[in-house]
Amino acid sequence: DQLRNLEIETETQILFRYEDETHSKKSEFDPLELDRFSMMQQLSRGLTESVSDLNDIGQSLDILVRDTDAILLQQSRLNTDIQQGLMNTRLLPFSGLVPRFERIVRQTNTELGKKSELSVLGANRELDRTILDHIVAPIEHLLRNAIAHGIETPETRSELAKNETGKLTLTIARDGSEVLITLADDGQGINIENIREKALKQNLVNPDNMPSDEELIQLILSSGFSTAENVSQLSGRGVGMDIVSSEIRALKGRLSIQSVTGQGTTFSIRLPLTLSIMQALLVNSYDQQYAIPLATVHAGERIAVEDIKTLLAQKNQPHYEYNGAYYPFIPLARLLNQPFTLPDDPKLQLPLLLFRSGDIHIALLIDSINSNREIVLKSVGEQLGTIAAINGATILSDGQVVFILDIPTLVNTTNLSASNEIQEISRSIIELDEIQDRTPLAMVVDDSITMRKASGNLLKRHGFDVITARDGIDAVAQLNEQVPDIILLDVEMPRMDGFEFATLVRNNDQYKDLPIIMITSRTGDKHRDRAMNIGVDSYMGKPYQEIDLIETMQGLLGDNYPQAKP
């Protein structure tokens, strides 16, 4: 209102300037004797005061925004402290279980007539209450198993120049995002030949394709498998180690075994720090969203499509080098038995996640990463809970249920050492040109929403996937995301017209070979000649005939032209 009044007053001053001057001459006071304020001056001064008031209000708002940010930051820290405090209430020291384990060792020694002692390292380490409650039974069985199968009798140990008292060492430590519990004995170790004979007798292995020693050791985790010669209350039934393995998997953990004949055996249990809340990456694989615990990720990289193809061209199993270490390389989609293809753009970069957990190293190629957020771990029930690679599930704010993947376990269940499988993966990714079922992509660039919709619907009927842009600037942004197989381009558009966009495409080495059909209402020779000089493949007027457009596109795309969708 003040600006409008100022405009009216200015016009009034111009129209009646003469009358104002005459009035000033007849005034009683000289201008030097008395300041007079015209309406224009009053409005200008009022406008200036309003602007000053607005500046003061803006400064006040800035102060309020800063204060609000500080309060939100303080609240966030307070929430984190409260959450951490609540999480700490779930933690209990492992030392509370030590007397129980020592009693188990004494009882087993008495029953078997053996001598052994237990030493515990890291007993002051605190573990989640749920994990602590459920890990007791597996450790008890491992202790009995170590004494029954591993520790020799005092007489035998004396003959082997060993101390008559066997040594059991239970260690609790933190390894990155996991709790590592190891039980080591200095006994006789696992008899690999005995396992091999039992496995052949029970038809558990193929004699023509005998597993490695490490794979044979894992057979003792199978139900009904035992190497004990005689059945007793402590051994020989083959129902202990498979239960131990199942209970550890139920805790989202992993059990591994290392043994050296004559020197002893080590059981290693890896468990998550907590079973309730965690930071996770939400990732996409074949249009499906999954959560990966952030604590299990060692590092993250980005790798160009052309570098991926070079990597996969390596002989045998592809490896990715990071800080001097080599990581076996595989796409997440392949681990999940999903179809996988690389984008056409060789410069496009995809996320690569590196994992290290014990002896597992893996470089995992991801389609995309959506976000990093804190999630609440939910149980998935008995049916899905039997799948070792699923840690659980979480519910997002939009109600979507997302599975939480245990990548190290997923890698364990996938035989990455099979070179034939890896080479097949490499061939399927590298030879993308042989894939016949990929739908061609067309880009429609026009400032008219009606033309974009009409052309888009027409192309979809003929089997194309379609992306649209409202002008040249928008089309450039779209090109950075995905490269089409053909472009339908208007001329007259805001910000960047069709000629400018076509010139940009033809001068870019990455896009210069893209077919361009220019469709415009400007059908004069001058416009047509300029388009052809730029390098446009075809020039058509509006309105165009569908049959003419389709025939032109068929000629430009050749064998890449799709079959019409029903």
N, C-alpha and C positions, 0 to 999 in steps of 0.2 A: 504493500500500500504506500509506503514512504517513497519508493522509487517511482511509482505511477504519479503520485502527487508532485514529485520533483519534475517529472517530464511535463506535466500540465502547466506547472508554474513557469517552466522555461519558455514554453510556447507563449504564454501570456506576457512574459517580460519582453519577448521579441516584438510581439504585435503592438504593444502599448508603450514601447520605449520612449517615444516622443512625448506622450502624455506624462510619463514619469519624470522626464527631464524638465518639462514645464512646471510640474508640481514642485520639483526640487528647487527651482529658481524662486518660487513664490513662498518657499518655506520660511518660517520665522527664524530658524537657526541655520547658520553655516555648517556644512558638513564637518569642518574642523572643530566646531563648537559642540556637536552632538552626534554620537554614533547612532545611525539608524539601521535597523535590520529588516531587510525585505523578507518576503515570504520564502524566496529561494534560499536565502541565508539560513533562515530558521529550519527549513527542511534539510539542508545540507548538514547543519549542526546536529539535528536529530538523528540523521542517518549515521553520522560519525559516532555518536554516542551509542547507537544500537550495535554498530560493528564492535565497538569497544566492549560492550556488555557481552556480545557473543564470544569474543576472545576470552573474557573472564570465565564464562560458562565452560568453554572448551578446556581451559586450563584446570578448572575444578573437576571436570569429567576425567581428565588425564590422571589427576591425583587419585580420584576414586577408583579408576581402573587399576592403577598400580597397587593401591591398598587392597583391592579385591584379589589381585594376582598373589600378593603376599599372603593373604588369608587362605587362599586355595592351596598354595604351596605348603603352608603350615598345617592345614588340614590333611593334605596328602601324606606329609611326614608323620602326623599323628596316627592316621589310619594304618600306615606301614608299621609303626611301632606297636600299635594295638594288635595287628595281625601277627607280627613276629612274637609278641608276648603270648598270644593264644597258641601259636604253633609251639612255643617253648614249653607250654604246659603239657603238650603231648609227648615230650621227650623224657626218657628215663635212662639212667646210666646202665651200661651193660654189666657193670661190676655186681649188680644185684643178682645176676644169674650164675656168677662164678662158683659160689659154694655148691649149688645144685649140680653143676657139671663135675666138680671135683668128687662129689659123692657118687655120681654115675661111674667115674673112672675107678674108684675104690671098689665098688660093687662088682664091676666087670672083671677087674683083676682077681678078686676073690673067687668068682665063679669059674674063671678059666685057668687059674693057677699061674698067672703072669704078673710081671712087675712093670709098671709104667707110672709116670707122673705127668701132670698137666701144668703147663705154664701159660698164662694169659697175658698178652701184650695189648695195650690200648684199651684196658677194661674201663677206663674213665670216659670213654667215648659214649655220647648220648645218642640214642636211636628213637625213632618214632614208636609210640606205644604199641600200635597195631603190628608193626614189623617185629618188635621185640616179643610180643605174645605168640606170634606164629612161627618164629624161627627157633624156638626152644626145642621142639620135637625133632626137626631135621638135624640140629647140631648134636643132640643126644644120640641119635642113631648113627651119625658119622663117628662119634667117639667110640661107641660100642663096636662099630664096623672096623675102625682103625686098630683096636686092640685084638679083635677076633681074627681078622684077616692079615693085618700088617705086622703088629708087634710079635716077635718070636718069643718062645719060651726062654727063661733065664739060661738054661743049659745050652740051647742053640746059640744064643747071643754070645755066650762065653766062648764057644767054639769058633764063632766068627770074629772074635776079638772086639766085640762090642760091649758096652756097659750092660750089665744084667738088667738094669732098669731102663725100659724104653722111654723115649721122650715124645710127648705130644705137645705141640705148640699151636695155640689158638690166638690168632691176631685179628684185631678189629682196627680198620683204618679207613680213611676217606680218600677216594681216588676220583678226583674231579667232582662230578655230580652224583657219584654213587658211593655206597658203603661197601667196602671190600672185607669180607670175612674169610680167612683162610685157616684150614686145619692141616697141619703137616705132622707126619710121623717119621721116625728114623728106622722103620721096620724093613721088611723084605721086599716091599714094592708089589706091584701087580704082575702076576705071571701071564705075560702076553700069549705064550704058547698054549697055556691052559685055556685061555679065553678063545683062542682060535679053534682049538679042538672041540670045545663045547658048542661054539657057534656053528661049526660044520656039522656036528652031530644033530643039532636042532634045526638045521637048514635055514639058519639066519643069514648066511652069507653065500655068495656064489664062489665056488672054488676056482672058477676061471677068471674071476675079477675080484681078487682078495683085497679087502680094505686095508688102509694104512694102520699102523699101530695105534695112532691117536683115535682113529675111528673105531677100532676094535675095543678100546678102553671104554668108549661111550656105551657099549652094549651092556655094561653092568647096570645101566640105568633103565634097562628094559624089564618089563614085568615077567616074572618067572625065570629070570636068568641069574644063576649063581655059580661061583667057582668053588664053593666049599665042598669038600669031599664027603662030610657027614652032616646030617641035619641035626640042629640043636635049637634051643630056645633063642639063641642069638644069631644064628646064621644057617644058610643052606636052603631056605625056602624061596629065595628070589623075589620076595615081596617087600623088601625094605628100601632099596635105593630108588626104585621107581616111584615110591610114595614120597621120598625126600625130594626127588626132582619135581614131582607134581606140586608139592607144597611151595617150593621155591618159585615155580612158574606162577602160582596163584598170587604170590607177592610181587609179581612183575619183575622177578629176578632171574638170574642165569647161574647154572652150576657147571663148572669145568673141572677136569681131572688131569693131573700130570703125575707121572710115575717113572721112577728109575729103579730098575731091578737091583736089589741088594742095598739100596740107599733110602727108600721110602716113597711115600705117596703124599701129594698135596691136593686137597679139595678146596676150590675157590668159589665163593658165593658172592655174586654182585647183586646189590639191591638198591632201589631208589632211596633217596634221603627221606622222602615223605610220600604219603599216599593220598594227600588231600588237595593241596594247592600247588600249582607250578606255573612258571613262565613258559609259553609255548609259541612256536611259529605256526601260523596258519598258512598252509601251502596248497597249491592246486596240482592235481595230476589227472589228466584225461577228464577234465571238467568236474572232478570230484575234489572236495575239500577235506584235508586231513590236518591234524595237529601233531607237531613234532616237539617234544620237550627241548626247550632252548638249552638247558644245562648239558644235554648230550652232544650238542654241536661244538666241535672244536674250533672251526673257523668257517668263514663264508667268502666266496669269490664270485665273480661274474666272468663268463666265458662266451666268446663269440661263436656263432654257428659254424663258421668256417674253421675255427680252431677245434671244435668238437669233431668235425669230420676228419681233420688231420689226426686227432688223438685216436679216433676209432680205426684209423688205417694201420695202427701199430699191429705187428704180428702178435699172436697169442692174446693174452688178456691186456686190454688197454689200462694204462696207469697215468695218473695225474701227479705231477711233481709240485710239492708245496714245502718251502723252506728246507729243501734237501731231502725230504721224505717222499716216498712214493705211495699213492693211494689207489687201489683198484677202482676203476671208473665204471659206473653203470647208472642209467636213468632210473628214477623212482618208479616210473610206469612199468618197467620191466620186472622189478622186484614184486610189483603187485599184479603181474600177469595181465597188464593192460596194453592196448595198442599204443605204439609210440612213433611219431614222425617229427622231424625237425622243421622249423619254419623255413620259408624260401629265402628270406633276407639273410645273406651271409654275414652281414655286419651286426645283426641283432644279437644282443647278449642275454644269456639265460643265467639264472642263479645256480650256484654250485655249493653244496654244503659238505663240509669235511667232518668225519666222525672218527673218534678214537676211543675205544673202550677195551681195555685189556689188550689182547692180541688182535683185535678187530680194527682194521683201518679201511675206510671206504670213502670215496668221493661220489656224492649222490647228485645227479642232475635233476633239477626241479623245473616244472613248467613255469611257475610263478609263485611269488611269496605275497600273500595278502596283507598280513600284519603280524605284529608281535604283541601278545597280550597275556594277562594272567587268567588262567582257567582253573575251574574246579573239577577235580577228577571224579567221575561217576562210574559205578559198576555197570557192566554190560550184560550181566546175567550168566547163567550156566552154559547156555549154548555158545554164545560168542566168547565167553571167558576161556574156553578151551583152545582158542586160537592164540598161540604164543606171542605172535607179533603185535597183538592189540593190547595196549596197556590199559585201556578203558575208553571212556567217551566223555565228552563235555557238551554242554548245551549253550549255544551262543545267545546273544541278546535278542536275535530275531527268531529264536525258537529252533534253529537248525541244530541237529545232532551231528557231531563230528567225532570220528574215531581218532584216538591218540595212538600213534605208531611207535613201537619199540624198534628202532632201526637196527641196533646190533643184533637183536634176536631175529629180525627179519632177514638179515644177512646170513646169520647162522643157519637158517632154514632153507636158504637158497645156495645151491652148489655153485659158487662163483669160480671154483677151481676147474670146472669143466670147460676146457678151451673150445670145444665144439660149440657149446652154447654161446660163449662170448663172441666167437667169430660169427655166428649166425646173427647175434644182436648187431654186430658191427656192419655186416652186409645189409641187414634190413634197414639200417639207418642211412648208410652211405648211398645206397642205390635208390635214392628217393625218386629218381626220374622214372623208375619202372613201376611205380605205384599208380594204378589206373583209376582208383576210386576217389581221388581227391577232387572236390568240387571247385571249378574255376571261380575266381572272385572278380567281380566287376565294380568299378567305382563310378558313380554318377555325380558330376559336379555341376550344380545349377542353383541360381539364387531363388528360383521359383519352387516352393514346396510342392505345388501341384505337379510340376514336371518331374521332380525327384521321385514322388510317389508313383506316378504313372510309369515312368521308365523302370523304376525298381520292381514294380509288380510284373511288368512285361518280362524282365530278365529272369525273375524267379520262376515264372512259368516255363521258361526255357532251360531251367536247370542250373542257374547261376546262384552263387551267394552274392549279396549286394551290400556295399557300404556307400553312404552318401555324404556329400560335403556341400555347404551353402555358398562357398566362394573359394578362390585360389588359396587363401591363407588357411582355411579350414582343411582343404585338400592336402596341403603340405604337411600339416599336423597328422592327418590320417596316414600319409605315406610313411611317416616315421614309426607308426605302429604296425602296419601290415602293407605289403606290396600287392596290388591287384594284378590280374592277368590282362585287363583291358580298361581303358578310361573313356567314358562318355562325357564330353566337356562343352559347356556353354561358353559364349564369348563375353557378353555384357554382365558383369558381376561387380559388386562393391569390393573395396579393399585391394583385391588382385583379380584382374580380368583373365579370360581364357587365354589370350595371347601371352600374357606374362607368365602364367602358370605353365603353358606348353613349352615356352622358352626355357624355364627353369628345369623342367623334366628332361628336355633334350640335351641340356648342358651338364647333366649329372650322370656320371659314369654308371651309377647303380641303376638308374631308371631310364636311361636313354633309349633302350630298346622296347619300352612299353608301347603297345598299340594305342593310338589316340584317335577317337572319332569326335570331330567337332560338330555339334548340333546347335544351330543358331537361326534366328530370324533374319540375320544380315546375310543375304544371299548374293550380294554384289561381287563383281570380279575383284575389286580392290581388297575386300575382306578375305575372299577365297585365296587370292595370290599370297597375301601375307601369311595365312595359315600354312599354305604349302611350303613357303620359304622357311618357316620355322621347323617344319618336319612333321606336321600332322598327317596321319595316314589316310584319313577320309574326311570329307567336308559335306555335311547334309543340312538342308533347310528345315525349319519348323513351319507347320507340323510335318513330321516324317511319317512314312509308311512303314508299318511293322515289318512287312516282308523285305523291304529294302534294307532296314537296319540289321535284321537277322542274317541276310545274305552277306552283308558287308562284314559282320562279326565272324561268320563262318570262314570267310576268305582270309581274315587276319589271324584267326586262332588255329585254323587247320584241324589237326587231330586233337587239339586240346579243347575243342568246342564240345560242351556236354550234351548228353542225351536229355531230351525234355522230360521233366518230372511229371508223373501222373497226377 
